[in-house]
Amino acid sequence: MPHPVFDQAEFDKRIARLRARMAAASVDAALFDEIEAMAWLGGYGSSLNRWRCLVVPLEGAPFILIRALDASVCRAQSWVPEVLEYQDWADPMPVLAAALAARGLAGARIGLDRNSYAMSLARFDAMQAALQRADFNDLGPLVHELRLIKSPAEIALLRRSSAVADAAIAEGAAALHPGGTQRDAAMAVTACFLRMGADPSLPGPISTVTGWDFLHAPLDTNTLAAGDMVHIELTPRIAGYSARIMRCVSLGPSSDAAQRATEALIALQDAQIAAMRPGALARDVDAILREGVVRAGLRDRYDNITAYTLGLYAPQTPRTSDFTRIFTPVADWPLEAGMVFHVYASAGGSAISETVLVGEHGPERLTQAPRGLIVNT
């Protein structure tokens, strides 16, 4: 069936790129069981309540193996022509072995990602026992790397998701007031997501501002007071494609220190974003903000990354952020046109971030909300 978001040509290009890498690695078939890889290649991914996988032969049609309960939904969402199923109480490995044998792949060289969060030691042992003639080869983060350069269709989804982030940051900030709680912002953001067509999901981290390491504190029910600062990071998704944005909200007039910190972070981040051009080394782009924050006296040291990959984010995954490419002092890789990053900074009790596309002729900020400390008077 047609995929609800992408046309078949989009998937054909992805499979062709994958097969070129498979041929270079001399594997006869590739098996993927992480939800992001399955969704990107096959158009559908499900939770890991029961194991499932997508198999792409070097020649011939791919197939999906999945629990029977999810098979009909998979067929409705995925372009993959064959969906094999198994009962919840059954072992999926004999079904996989039979499917490969029917395709002449019982003794094939099978590529997989040994770092897959879905491939436990016990599961790999069971796979080896079921496929005793097969030769398993590590493809590493192959699909993660193939996903780095976004297609025009993917960028269009990220633009839509960025527009949701812009609207939701304004509505979430406006919902915060003395006497309320952080949950007021969470409710406003979630309603905005749904109203604007984003996927049902958590809003993202909302927390009280402290030093620089407040970004991932859990949502709480403490009563807000005048003078409080609240950090909002939003992670809306449309068809799984996530944009991200961070702003801080002052309840009442902000301190001079918070204003100065925010202005300094914005100036440094503006310079960092301006440097995000094809061919630029990530470590050099990273240094603009990392070293600038320390020189400005906003932090004694900068221990975290300053940007990470954006794109397809599955709803059921242990990875809330994609670190396939990150900005660090040792990131010795060049930026390429079509990459998209969440560029973020925190220091001095403030934080700011944007979704940025590396364009052919330079960077483009996809999130367009006003940059600055939000003050609710």
PEWOCOR-V692249 format. One line per field, one symbol per residue. ss: DSSP state (~ for helix, > for strand, _ for the rest). burial: b if it has 9 or more other ideal C-beta (glycine too) atoms within 8 Angstrom, else e. A space follows every 10 residues. Layout:
ss=???
burial=???
//
This chain:
ss=_______~~~ ~~~~~~~~~~ ~~~~____>> >>__~~~~~~ ~~________ __>>>>>___ __>>>>>~~~ ~~~~~~~___ _>>>>>____ _~~~~~~~~~ ~~______>> >>________ ~~~~~~~~~~ ____>>>>__ _~~~~~____ _~~~~~~~~~ ~~~~~~~~~~ ~~~~______ _~~~~~~~~~ ~~~~~_____ _____>>>__ __________ ________>> >>>>__>>__ >>__>>>>>> >____~~~~~ ~~~~~~~~~~ ~~~~______ >~~~~~~~~~ ~~~~~_____ ______>>>_ _>________ _>>>>>____ ___>_____> >>>>>>>__> >>>>>>>>>_ _>>>>_____ ___>>>_
burial=eebeeeebeb bebbbebbbe bbeebebebb bbbbbbbbbb bbbbbbebee ebbbbbbbee ebbbbbbbeb bebbbebbbb eebbebeeee ebbebbbebb beeebbebbb bbbeebebbe eebbebbbeb beebebbebe ebbbebbbeb bebbbebbbb bbbbbbbbbb bbbebbbbeb bbebbbbbbb bbbbebebbe bebbbbbbbe eeebbebeeb eeebeeebbb bbbbbbbbeb bbbbbbbbbb bbebeeebbb bbbbbbebbe bbbebbbbeb bbbbbbbbbb bbbbeeebbe ebeebbbbbb bbbbeebeee ebbbbbbbee beeebbebbb bbbbbbbbbb bbbbbbbbee eebebbbebe eebbbbe
//
